[in-house]
Amino acid sequence: MKVLRRVLPRALGAELTVDAGESGELRLVAASGAVAALLRQRGSDLMSALAREGLECTAIRVVVQPRPTAGVERKTHAIQWDESASQALSKLCGTLPDGPLKAAVGRLLRRH
């Protein structure tokens, strides 16, 4: 609904869909739990905005329905480790004072 999109921040409005509920109830479908929590906090503001526009709404019900991510491909990159990276870390390890950071860099060098 355009009224809700005007009242809500743009990023929040893009993360929901509106369904007609039962007997005057407005059903907002949120894409995540965080979005649903924000919508619940703004419930009274949303009811007031709808009333100002002349739309009758007895209740707002917020439900979470995550969007499917099956088609989304996550990029994975192999760590690019070459001689220049080893040299730079060796140089760094030589300049660090004894402590946990130097030990961690040393372990990293031994593994590669």
MOPAC internal coordinates of N, CA, C and O (Angstrom, degrees):
PM7 1SCF
backbone

  N    0.0000 0     0.00 0     0.00 0    0    0    0
  C    1.4394 1     0.00 0     0.00 0    1    0    0
  C    1.5138 1   109.22 1     0.00 0    2    1    0
  O    1.2310 1   121.28 1   -41.01 1    3    2    1
  N    1.2981 1   115.15 1   138.99 1    3    2    1
  C    1.4565 1   120.43 1  -177.94 1    5    3    2
  C    1.5197 1   112.20 1   -65.55 1    6    5    3
  O    1.2310 1   120.52 1   147.54 1    7    6    5
  N    1.3212 1   116.60 1   -32.46 1    7    6    5
  C    1.4669 1   120.25 1  -179.79 1    9    7    6
  C    1.5215 1   110.43 1   -61.46 1   10    9    7
  O    1.2310 1   120.62 1   134.36 1   11   10    9
  N    1.3162 1   116.43 1   -45.64 1   11   10    9
  C    1.4655 1   120.56 1  -179.71 1   13   11   10
  C    1.5180 1   110.93 1   -65.62 1   14   13   11
  O    1.2310 1   120.25 1   140.25 1   15   14   13
  N    1.3006 1   117.13 1   -39.75 1   15   14   13
  C    1.4629 1   120.32 1  -179.01 1   17   15   14
  C    1.5307 1   111.01 1   -65.68 1   18   17   15
  O    1.2310 1   120.26 1   150.10 1   19   18   17
  N    1.3487 1   117.10 1   -29.90 1   19   18   17
  C    1.4693 1   119.74 1   177.53 1   21   19   18
  C    1.5228 1   110.97 1   -73.86 1   22   21   19
  O    1.2310 1   120.12 1   145.43 1   23   22   21
  N    1.3200 1   117.37 1   -34.57 1   23   22   21
  C    1.4627 1   121.58 1  -176.33 1   25   23   22
  C    1.5274 1   111.24 1   -79.21 1   26   25   23
  O    1.2310 1   120.63 1   142.46 1   27   26   25
  N    1.3178 1   116.39 1   -37.54 1   27   26   25
  C    1.4661 1   120.79 1  -175.67 1   29   27   26
  C    1.5244 1   111.21 1   -86.79 1   30   29   27
  O    1.2310 1   120.01 1   -25.93 1   31   30   29
  N    1.3212 1   117.59 1   154.07 1   31   30   29
  C    1.4675 1   119.89 1   171.83 1   33   31   30
  C    1.5306 1   109.92 1   -60.28 1   34   33   31
  O    1.2310 1   120.86 1   -31.86 1   35   34   33
  N    1.3008 1   115.97 1   148.14 1   35   34   33
  C    1.4582 1   121.40 1  -174.59 1   37   35   34
  C    1.5271 1   112.73 1   -54.89 1   38   37   35
  O    1.2310 1   120.21 1   135.74 1   39   38   37
  N    1.3169 1   117.21 1   -44.26 1   39   38   37
  C    1.4676 1   120.79 1  -178.55 1   41   39   38
  C    1.5245 1   111.19 1   -64.10 1   42   41   39
  O    1.2310 1   120.53 1   143.26 1   43   42   41
  N    1.3171 1   116.60 1   -36.74 1   43   42   41
  C    1.4543 1   120.70 1   179.76 1   45   43   42
  C    1.5255 1   110.89 1   -73.30 1   46   45   43
  O    1.2310 1   120.14 1   139.09 1   47   46   45
  N    1.3071 1   117.34 1   -40.91 1   47   46   45
  C    1.4611 1   121.33 1   178.89 1   49   47   46
  C    1.5145 1   112.92 1   -63.90 1   50   49   47
  O    1.2310 1   120.33 1   151.29 1   51   50   49
  N    1.3276 1   116.98 1   -28.71 1   51   50   49
  C    1.4642 1   120.74 1   179.89 1   53   51   50
  C    1.5224 1   111.98 1   -74.95 1   54   53   51
  O    1.2310 1   120.15 1   164.42 1   55   54   53
  N    1.3228 1   117.32 1   -15.58 1   55   54   53
  C    1.4638 1   121.74 1  -175.98 1   57   55   54
  C    1.5259 1   113.57 1   -99.26 1   58   57   55
  O    1.2310 1   120.00 1  -162.64 1   59   58   57
  N    1.3283 1   117.60 1    17.36 1   59   58   57
  C    1.4605 1   118.58 1  -179.48 1   61   59   58
  C    1.5157 1   111.16 1  -140.78 1   62   61   59
  O    1.2310 1   121.39 1   -21.36 1   63   62   61
  N    1.3104 1   114.94 1   158.64 1   63   62   61
  C    1.4568 1   122.28 1   170.70 1   65   63   62
  C    1.5199 1   107.36 1  -126.43 1   66   65   63
  O    1.2310 1   121.18 1   -22.96 1   67   66   65
  N    1.3215 1   115.36 1   157.04 1   67   66   65
  C    1.4564 1   120.91 1  -175.93 1   69   67   66
  C    1.5209 1   108.56 1  -115.00 1   70   69   67
  O    1.2310 1   121.26 1   -49.60 1   71   70   69
  N    1.3243 1   115.20 1   130.40 1   71   70   69
  C    1.4643 1   121.87 1   175.26 1   73   71   70
  C    1.5199 1   108.08 1  -121.03 1   74   73   71
  O    1.2310 1   121.21 1   -31.58 1   75   74   73
  N    1.3320 1   115.28 1   148.42 1   75   74   73
  C    1.4658 1   119.13 1   173.94 1   77   75   74
  C    1.5218 1   107.84 1   -75.90 1   78   77   75
  O    1.2310 1   120.57 1   -52.40 1   79   78   77
  N    1.2802 1   116.51 1   127.60 1   79   78   77
  C    1.4595 1   120.75 1   179.05 1   81   79   78
  C    1.5157 1   110.71 1   -91.24 1   82   81   79
  O    1.2310 1   121.01 1    17.81 1   83   82   81
  N    1.2997 1   115.68 1  -162.19 1   83   82   81
  C    1.4555 1   121.85 1  -179.80 1   85   83   82
  C    1.5225 1   110.64 1   -89.43 1   86   85   83
  O    1.2310 1   119.99 1   -45.90 1   87   86   85
  N    1.2932 1   117.63 1   134.10 1   87   86   85
  C    1.4802 1   126.09 1   172.43 1   89   87   86
  C    1.5346 1   113.67 1    41.23 1   90   89   87
  O    1.2310 1   120.63 1  -114.37 1   91   90   89
  N    1.3077 1   116.41 1    65.63 1   91   90   89
  C    1.4526 1   120.93 1   174.97 1   93   91   90
  C    1.5120 1   115.52 1    84.49 1   94   93   91
  O    1.2310 1   120.54 1  -178.32 1   95   94   93
  N    1.3094 1   116.57 1     1.68 1   95   94   93
  C    1.4624 1   120.17 1   179.54 1   97   95   94
  C    1.5279 1   109.15 1   -88.67 1   98   97   95
  O    1.2310 1   120.63 1   -43.38 1   99   98   97
  N    1.3084 1   116.40 1   136.62 1   99   98   97
  C    1.4538 1   122.10 1   177.05 1  101   99   98
  C    1.5197 1   107.93 1  -101.40 1  102  101   99
  O    1.2310 1   120.34 1   -51.77 1  103  102  101
  N    1.3012 1   116.96 1   128.23 1  103  102  101
  C    1.4642 1   121.66 1  -177.70 1  105  103  102
  C    1.5251 1   108.71 1  -108.75 1  106  105  103
  O    1.2310 1   120.41 1   -62.15 1  107  106  105
  N    1.3223 1   116.82 1   117.85 1  107  106  105
  C    1.4587 1   122.57 1   177.58 1  109  107  106
  C    1.5227 1   108.32 1  -103.78 1  110  109  107
  O    1.2310 1   120.69 1   -54.04 1  111  110  109
  N    1.3111 1   116.30 1   125.96 1  111  110  109
  C    1.4596 1   121.99 1  -179.37 1  113  111  110
  C    1.5207 1   107.69 1  -104.08 1  114  113  111
  O    1.2310 1   120.86 1   -66.91 1  115  114  113
  N    1.3182 1   115.95 1   113.09 1  115  114  113
  C    1.4584 1   122.40 1  -177.39 1  117  115  114
  C    1.5218 1   110.15 1   -95.47 1  118  117  115
  O    1.2310 1   120.96 1   -31.34 1  119  118  117
  N    1.3304 1   115.77 1   148.66 1  119  118  117
  C    1.4610 1   121.30 1  -178.35 1  121  119  118
  C    1.5232 1   112.52 1   -80.59 1  122  121  119
  O    1.2310 1   119.92 1   164.77 1  123  122  121
  N    1.3340 1   117.75 1   -15.23 1  123  122  121
  C    1.4616 1   120.16 1   179.64 1  125  123  122
  C    1.5221 1   109.78 1  -153.86 1  126  125  123
  O    1.2310 1   121.21 1   -13.26 1  127  126  125
  N    1.3117 1   115.28 1   166.74 1  127  126  125
  C    1.4513 1   120.67 1   178.57 1  129  127  126
  C    1.5170 1   112.59 1   -64.78 1  130  129  127
  O    1.2310 1   120.40 1   144.98 1  131  130  129
  N    1.3254 1   116.84 1   -35.02 1  131  130  129
  C    1.4627 1   120.52 1   179.45 1  133  131  130
  C    1.5214 1   111.14 1   -65.17 1  134  133  131
  O    1.2310 1   120.73 1   137.65 1  135  134  133
  N    1.3200 1   116.20 1   -42.35 1  135  134  133
  C    1.4621 1   120.98 1   177.98 1  137  135  134
  C    1.5247 1   109.45 1   -64.71 1  138  137  135
  O    1.2310 1   120.29 1   137.79 1  139  138  137
  N    1.3222 1   117.04 1   -42.21 1  139  138  137
  C    1.4656 1   120.96 1   179.20 1  141  139  138
  C    1.5283 1   110.74 1   -60.99 1  142  141  139
  O    1.2310 1   120.06 1   138.89 1  143  142  141
  N    1.3208 1   117.49 1   -41.11 1  143  142  141
  C    1.4643 1   120.65 1   179.71 1  145  143  142
  C    1.5293 1   110.95 1   -62.95 1  146  145  143
  O    1.2310 1   120.28 1   137.73 1  147  146  145
  N    1.3266 1   117.06 1   -42.27 1  147  146  145
  C    1.4609 1   120.55 1   178.46 1  149  147  146
  C    1.5227 1   111.15 1   -64.99 1  150  149  147
  O    1.2310 1   120.50 1   140.27 1  151  150  149
  N    1.3263 1   116.65 1   -39.73 1  151  150  149
  C    1.4681 1   120.01 1   178.76 1  153  151  150
  C    1.5265 1   110.59 1   -64.88 1  154  153  151
  O    1.2310 1   120.43 1   139.77 1  155  154  153
  N    1.3119 1   116.79 1   -40.23 1  155  154  153
  C    1.4652 1   119.96 1   178.77 1  157  155  154
  C    1.5233 1   111.04 1   -63.95 1  158  157  155
  O    1.2310 1   120.41 1   142.10 1  159  158  157
  N    1.3261 1   116.82 1   -37.90 1  159  158  157
  C    1.4663 1   120.44 1   178.71 1  161  159  158
  C    1.5259 1   111.33 1   -65.53 1  162  161  159
  O    1.2310 1   120.49 1   147.82 1  163  162  161
  N    1.3222 1   116.66 1   -32.18 1  163  162  161
  C    1.4686 1   121.23 1  -177.15 1  165  163  162
  C    1.5269 1   112.53 1   -95.50 1  166  165  163
  O    1.2310 1   120.20 1  -167.07 1  167  166  165
  N    1.3145 1   117.23 1    12.93 1  167  166  165
  C    1.4589 1   121.36 1  -175.86 1  169  167  166
  C    1.5146 1   114.40 1   -54.11 1  170  169  167
  O    1.2310 1   120.10 1   133.11 1  171  170  169
  N    1.3321 1   117.41 1   -46.89 1  171  170  169
  C    1.4660 1   119.79 1  -178.34 1  173  171  170
  C    1.5259 1   111.34 1   -67.48 1  174  173  171
  O    1.2310 1   120.10 1   143.78 1  175  174  173
  N    1.3309 1   117.42 1   -36.22 1  175  174  173
  C    1.4662 1   120.17 1   176.66 1  177  175  174
  C    1.5252 1   110.67 1   -64.51 1  178  177  175
  O    1.2310 1   120.60 1   140.12 1  179  178  177
  N    1.3202 1   116.46 1   -39.88 1  179  178  177
  C    1.4544 1   120.41 1   179.39 1  181  179  178
  C    1.5292 1   111.36 1   -66.14 1  182  181  179
  O    1.2310 1   120.71 1   138.68 1  183  182  181
  N    1.3380 1   116.24 1   -41.32 1  183  182  181
  C    1.4685 1   120.25 1   177.76 1  185  183  182
  C    1.5303 1   110.31 1   -61.84 1  186  185  183
  O    1.2310 1   120.19 1   137.72 1  187  186  185
  N    1.3251 1   117.24 1   -42.28 1  187  186  185
  C    1.4654 1   121.33 1   179.22 1  189  187  186
  C    1.5271 1   111.02 1   -63.68 1  190  189  187
  O    1.2310 1   120.31 1   137.50 1  191  190  189
  N    1.3160 1   117.02 1   -42.50 1  191  190  189
  C    1.4681 1   120.71 1   179.97 1  193  191  190
  C    1.5217 1   110.67 1   -64.03 1  194  193  191
  O    1.2310 1   120.28 1   139.25 1  195  194  193
  N    1.3139 1   117.08 1   -40.75 1  195  194  193
  C    1.4633 1   120.29 1   177.94 1  197  195  194
  C    1.5265 1   110.96 1   -65.22 1  198  197  195
  O    1.2310 1   120.20 1   140.06 1  199  198  197
  N    1.3240 1   117.23 1   -39.94 1  199  198  197
  C    1.4676 1   121.03 1   179.23 1  201  199  198
  C    1.5257 1   110.71 1   -65.14 1  202  201  199
  O    1.2310 1   120.11 1   140.07 1  203  202  201
  N    1.3396 1   117.40 1   -39.93 1  203  202  201
  C    1.4734 1   120.48 1   177.88 1  205  203  202
  C    1.5172 1   111.64 1   -61.59 1  206  205  203
  O    1.2310 1   120.49 1   147.60 1  207  206  205
  N    1.3241 1   116.67 1   -32.40 1  207  206  205
  C    1.4584 1   121.13 1   179.71 1  209  207  206
  C    1.5309 1   112.39 1   -84.02 1  210  209  207
  O    1.2310 1   120.53 1   178.26 1  211  210  209
  N    1.3258 1   116.60 1    -1.74 1  211  210  209
  C    1.4531 1   120.49 1   178.51 1  213  211  210
  C    1.5200 1   114.15 1    83.75 1  214  213  211
  O    1.2310 1   120.23 1  -163.64 1  215  214  213
  N    1.3079 1   117.16 1    16.36 1  215  214  213
  C    1.4607 1   120.97 1   179.45 1  217  215  214
  C    1.5215 1   108.95 1   -98.00 1  218  217  215
  O    1.2310 1   120.95 1   -54.33 1  219  218  217
  N    1.3154 1   115.79 1   125.67 1  219  218  217
  C    1.4530 1   119.86 1   179.93 1  221  219  218
  C    1.5152 1   110.27 1   -83.34 1  222  221  219
  O    1.2310 1   121.41 1   -50.73 1  223  222  221
  N    1.2982 1   114.91 1   129.27 1  223  222  221
  C    1.4535 1   120.96 1   179.16 1  225  223  222
  C    1.5237 1   106.90 1  -146.85 1  226  225  223
  O    1.2310 1   120.80 1   -59.56 1  227  226  225
  N    1.3255 1   116.07 1   120.44 1  227  226  225
  C    1.4601 1   119.66 1  -177.94 1  229  227  226
  C    1.5197 1   112.58 1   -86.10 1  230  229  227
  O    1.2310 1   120.74 1   153.14 1  231  230  229
  N    1.3289 1   116.18 1   -26.86 1  231  230  229
  C    1.4651 1   120.04 1  -178.83 1  233  231  230
  C    1.5213 1   109.68 1  -158.48 1  234  233  231
  O    1.2310 1   121.58 1   -23.88 1  235  234  233
  N    1.3135 1   114.59 1   156.12 1  235  234  233
  C    1.4655 1   120.85 1   174.06 1  237  235  234
  C    1.5174 1   107.00 1  -118.20 1  238  237  235
  O    1.2310 1   121.36 1   -54.37 1  239  238  237
  N    1.3056 1   115.00 1   125.63 1  239  238  237
  C    1.4650 1   120.57 1   178.77 1  241  239  238
  C    1.5226 1   107.68 1  -113.21 1  242  241  239
  O    1.2310 1   120.39 1   -53.48 1  243  242  241
  N    1.3132 1   116.87 1   126.52 1  243  242  241
  C    1.4616 1   122.01 1  -178.88 1  245  243  242
  C    1.5242 1   108.23 1  -108.88 1  246  245  243
  O    1.2310 1   120.66 1   -53.53 1  247  246  245
  N    1.3247 1   116.34 1   126.47 1  247  246  245
  C    1.4612 1   121.84 1   177.01 1  249  247  246
  C    1.5198 1   108.86 1  -125.42 1  250  249  247
  O    1.2310 1   121.01 1   -24.30 1  251  250  249
  N    1.3110 1   115.67 1   155.70 1  251  250  249
  C    1.4663 1   121.24 1   179.57 1  253  251  250
  C    1.5192 1   108.49 1  -106.39 1  254  253  251
  O    1.2310 1   121.19 1   -51.83 1  255  254  253
  N    1.3079 1   115.33 1   128.17 1  255  254  253
  C    1.4621 1   121.29 1   175.54 1  257  255  254
  C    1.5335 1   106.89 1  -139.59 1  258  257  255
  O    1.2310 1   120.48 1   -86.25 1  259  258  257
  N    1.3373 1   116.68 1    93.75 1  259  258  257
  C    1.4605 1   119.70 1  -177.63 1  261  259  258
  C    1.5234 1   111.43 1   -59.39 1  262  261  259
  O    1.2310 1   121.70 1   -35.07 1  263  262  261
  N    1.2949 1   114.35 1   144.93 1  263  262  261
  C    1.4675 1   119.68 1   177.86 1  265  263  262
  C    1.5165 1   109.16 1   -76.31 1  266  265  263
  O    1.2310 1   120.45 1   -36.46 1  267  266  265
  N    1.3251 1   116.74 1   143.54 1  267  266  265
  C    1.4671 1   118.93 1   179.02 1  269  267  266
  C    1.5234 1   111.16 1   -66.06 1  270  269  267
  O    1.2310 1   121.07 1   -37.77 1  271  270  269
  N    1.3239 1   115.55 1   142.23 1  271  270  269
  C    1.4609 1   120.27 1   179.66 1  273  271  270
  C    1.5180 1   111.94 1  -119.45 1  274  273  271
  O    1.2310 1   120.32 1  -160.31 1  275  274  273
  N    1.3311 1   117.00 1    19.69 1  275  274  273
  C    1.4633 1   119.75 1  -176.80 1  277  275  274
  C    1.5216 1   112.62 1   -62.37 1  278  277  275
  O    1.2310 1   119.93 1   144.32 1  279  278  277
  N    1.3087 1   117.73 1   -35.68 1  279  278  277
  C    1.4539 1   120.49 1  -177.76 1  281  279  278
  C    1.5123 1   114.01 1   -83.99 1  282  281  279
  O    1.2310 1   120.37 1   172.27 1  283  282  281
  N    1.3073 1   116.89 1    -7.73 1  283  282  281
  C    1.4576 1   120.65 1  -178.07 1  285  283  282
  C    1.5191 1   109.21 1   -82.88 1  286  285  283
  O    1.2310 1   121.29 1   -53.70 1  287  286  285
  N    1.2899 1   115.14 1   126.30 1  287  286  285
  C    1.4620 1   120.38 1  -179.79 1  289  287  286
  C    1.5225 1   109.02 1  -104.66 1  290  289  287
  O    1.2310 1   120.30 1   -55.16 1  291  290  289
  N    1.2850 1   117.03 1   124.84 1  291  290  289
  C    1.4601 1   120.75 1   178.98 1  293  291  290
  C    1.5221 1   109.53 1   -87.35 1  294  293  291
  O    1.2310 1   121.55 1   -44.60 1  295  294  293
  N    1.2953 1   114.63 1   135.40 1  295  294  293
  C    1.4510 1   119.32 1   179.62 1  297  295  294
  C    1.5221 1   109.55 1   -82.01 1  298  297  295
  O    1.2310 1   121.14 1   -45.88 1  299  298  297
  N    1.2932 1   115.42 1   134.12 1  299  298  297
  C    1.4554 1   120.28 1   173.99 1  301  299  298
  C    1.5223 1   107.51 1  -123.78 1  302  301  299
  O    1.2310 1   121.31 1   -44.36 1  303  302  301
  N    1.2779 1   115.11 1   135.64 1  303  302  301
  C    1.4579 1   120.72 1  -179.65 1  305  303  302
  C    1.5213 1   108.72 1  -120.53 1  306  305  303
  O    1.2310 1   121.27 1   -48.34 1  307  306  305
  N    1.2976 1   115.17 1   131.66 1  307  306  305
  C    1.4558 1   119.03 1   174.43 1  309  307  306
  C    1.5255 1   108.47 1   -72.18 1  310  309  307
  O    1.2310 1   120.93 1   -34.68 1  311  310  309
  N    1.3014 1   115.83 1   145.32 1  311  310  309
  C    1.4597 1   119.71 1   178.45 1  313  311  310
  C    1.5224 1   108.30 1   -66.55 1  314  313  311
  O    1.2310 1   121.38 1   -53.51 1  315  314  313
  N    1.3079 1   114.97 1   126.49 1  315  314  313
  C    1.4558 1   120.72 1   179.19 1  317  315  314
  C    1.5249 1   107.79 1   -85.84 1  318  317  315
  O    1.2310 1   120.77 1   -75.00 1  319  318  317
  N    1.3176 1   116.13 1   105.00 1  319  318  317
  C    1.4519 1   121.03 1  -177.30 1  321  319  318
  C    1.5113 1   108.11 1  -119.42 1  322  321  319
  O    1.2310 1   120.63 1   -64.18 1  323  322  321
  N    1.3018 1   116.41 1   115.82 1  323  322  321
  C    1.4589 1   120.33 1   178.93 1  325  323  322
  C    1.5290 1   108.94 1  -131.69 1  326  325  323
  O    1.2310 1   121.31 1     4.44 1  327  326  325
  N    1.2954 1   115.09 1  -175.56 1  327  326  325
  C    1.4643 1   120.61 1  -176.52 1  329  327  326
  C    1.5202 1   112.04 1   -62.70 1  330  329  327
  O    1.2310 1   119.90 1   143.42 1  331  330  329
  N    1.3341 1   117.79 1   -36.58 1  331  330  329
  C    1.4700 1   119.68 1  -178.79 1  333  331  330
  C    1.5330 1   110.77 1   -67.08 1  334  333  331
  O    1.2310 1   120.13 1   145.32 1  335  334  333
  N    1.3434 1   117.36 1   -34.68 1  335  334  333
  C    1.4644 1   120.12 1   176.89 1  337  335  334
  C    1.5240 1   110.11 1   -66.66 1  338  337  335
  O    1.2310 1   120.57 1   138.07 1  339  338  337
  N    1.3227 1   116.51 1   -41.93 1  339  338  337
  C    1.4638 1   120.34 1   178.81 1  341  339  338
  C    1.5186 1   111.08 1   -62.90 1  342  341  339
  O    1.2310 1   120.65 1   137.21 1  343  342  341
  N    1.3205 1   116.37 1   -42.79 1  343  342  341
  C    1.4599 1   120.11 1   179.99 1  345  343  342
  C    1.5261 1   111.27 1   -64.34 1  346  345  343
  O    1.2310 1   120.43 1   137.56 1  347  346  345
  N    1.3307 1   116.79 1   -42.44 1  347  346  345
  C    1.4633 1   120.40 1  -179.03 1  349  347  346
  C    1.5291 1   110.61 1   -64.51 1  350  349  347
  O    1.2310 1   120.04 1   138.48 1  351  350  349
  N    1.3297 1   117.54 1   -41.52 1  351  350  349
  C    1.4590 1   120.25 1   178.86 1  353  351  350
  C    1.5235 1   111.53 1   -69.51 1  354  353  351
  O    1.2310 1   120.15 1   143.85 1  355  354  353
  N    1.3250 1   117.32 1   -36.15 1  355  354  353
  C    1.4603 1   120.08 1   177.14 1  357  355  354
  C    1.5223 1   110.43 1   -63.13 1  358  357  355
  O    1.2310 1   121.07 1   137.42 1  359  358  357
  N    1.3212 1   115.56 1   -42.58 1  359  358  357
  C    1.4575 1   120.42 1   178.59 1  361  359  358
  C    1.5291 1   110.17 1   -63.47 1  362  361  359
  O    1.2310 1   120.34 1   136.63 1  363  362  361
  N    1.3228 1   116.96 1   -43.37 1  363  362  361
  C    1.4579 1   121.22 1   178.04 1  365  363  362
  C    1.5155 1   110.90 1   -61.68 1  366  365  363
  O    1.2310 1   120.65 1   135.47 1  367  366  365
  N    1.3328 1   116.37 1   -44.53 1  367  366  365
  C    1.4611 1   120.97 1  -178.77 1  369  367  366
  C    1.5291 1   110.69 1   -61.27 1  370  369  367
  O    1.2310 1   120.60 1   144.68 1  371  370  369
  N    1.3217 1   116.46 1   -35.32 1  371  370  369
  C    1.4573 1   120.10 1   179.57 1  373  371  370
  C    1.5148 1   113.31 1   -70.14 1  374  373  371
  O    1.2310 1   119.95 1   155.07 1  375  374  373
  N    1.3347 1   117.71 1   -24.93 1  375  374  373
  C    1.4627 1   120.28 1  -177.71 1  377  375  374
  C    1.5299 1   113.13 1   -94.63 1  378  377  375
  O    1.2310 1   120.03 1   167.98 1  379  378  377
  N    1.3219 1   117.54 1   -12.02 1  379  378  377
  C    1.4603 1   120.38 1  -177.87 1  381  379  378
  C    1.5234 1   111.33 1   -79.77 1  382  381  379
  O    1.2310 1   120.42 1   -35.70 1  383  382  381
  N    1.3288 1   116.80 1   144.30 1  383  382  381
  C    1.4672 1   118.99 1   174.33 1  385  383  382
  C    1.5306 1   109.09 1   -73.75 1  386  385  383
  O    1.2310 1   120.63 1   -21.51 1  387  386  385
  N    1.3245 1   116.40 1   158.49 1  387  386  385
  C    1.4568 1   120.24 1   178.28 1  389  387  386
  C    1.5297 1   109.60 1   -57.53 1  390  389  387
  O    1.2310 1   121.54 1   -42.96 1  391  390  389
  N    1.3157 1   114.66 1   137.04 1  391  390  389
  C    1.4666 1   119.15 1  -179.92 1  393  391  390
  C    1.5189 1   110.06 1   161.99 1  394  393  391
  O    1.2310 1   120.47 1     6.58 1  395  394  393
  N    1.3235 1   116.70 1  -173.42 1  395  394  393
  C    1.4628 1   120.72 1  -175.94 1  397  395  394
  C    1.5260 1   113.40 1   -66.14 1  398  397  395
  O    1.2310 1   119.74 1   146.11 1  399  398  397
  N    1.3360 1   118.11 1   -33.89 1  399  398  397
  C    1.4574 1   119.44 1   179.79 1  401  399  398
  C    1.5236 1   110.92 1   -67.23 1  402  401  399
  O    1.2310 1   120.49 1   135.68 1  403  402  401
  N    1.3195 1   116.66 1   -44.32 1  403  402  401
  C    1.4602 1   120.48 1   178.99 1  405  403  402
  C    1.5239 1   110.00 1   -63.33 1  406  405  403
  O    1.2310 1   119.87 1   139.81 1  407  406  405
  N    1.3208 1   117.86 1   -40.19 1  407  406  405
  C    1.4608 1   121.41 1   178.46 1  409  407  406
  C    1.5292 1   110.79 1   -63.29 1  410  409  407
  O    1.2310 1   120.10 1   139.35 1  411  410  409
  N    1.3479 1   117.41 1   -40.65 1  411  410  409
  C    1.4638 1   121.14 1  -179.77 1  413  411  410
  C    1.5244 1   111.19 1   -66.52 1  414  413  411
  O    1.2310 1   120.44 1   137.92 1  415  414  413
  N    1.3205 1   116.77 1   -42.08 1  415  414  413
  C    1.4729 1   120.17 1   178.57 1  417  415  414
  C    1.5245 1   109.73 1   -65.60 1  418  417  415
  O    1.2310 1   120.32 1   140.67 1  419  418  417
  N    1.3244 1   117.00 1   -39.33 1  419  418  417
  C    1.4608 1   120.51 1   177.40 1  421  419  418
  C    1.5143 1   111.78 1   -62.58 1  422  421  419
  O    1.2310 1   119.79 1   137.70 1  423  422  421
  N    1.3241 1   118.00 1   -42.30 1  423  422  421
  C    1.4852 1   121.29 1   177.06 1  425  423  422
  C    1.5219 1   110.60 1   -62.85 1  426  425  423
  O    1.2310 1   120.59 1   138.82 1  427  426  425
  N    1.3079 1   116.48 1   -41.18 1  427  426  425
  C    1.4654 1   120.31 1   179.00 1  429  427  426
  C    1.5226 1   110.78 1   -61.78 1  430  429  427
  O    1.2310 1   120.56 1   138.46 1  431  430  429
  N    1.3288 1   116.54 1   -41.54 1  431  430  429
  C    1.4573 1   119.88 1   178.58 1  433  431  430
  C    1.5307 1   111.92 1   -65.49 1  434  433  431
  O    1.2310 1   120.31 1   140.48 1  435  434  433
  N    1.3238 1   117.02 1   -39.52 1  435  434  433
  C    1.4576 1   119.68 1  -179.90 1  437  435  434
  C    1.5282 1   112.22 1   -66.62 1  438  437  435
  O    1.2310 1   120.13 1   148.44 1  439  438  437
  N    1.3083 1   117.36 1   -31.56 1  439  438  437
  C    1.4697 1   120.95 1  -179.39 1  441  439  438
  C    1.5138 1   113.07 1   -74.02 1  442  441  439
  O    1.2310 1   120.75 1   155.55 1  443  442  441
  N    1.3143 1   116.18 1   -24.45 1  443  442  441
  C    1.4660 1   118.93 1  -176.95 1  445  443  442
  C    1.4698 1   108.08 1  -113.87 1  446  445  443
  O    1.2310 1   120.10 1   180.00 1  447  446  445

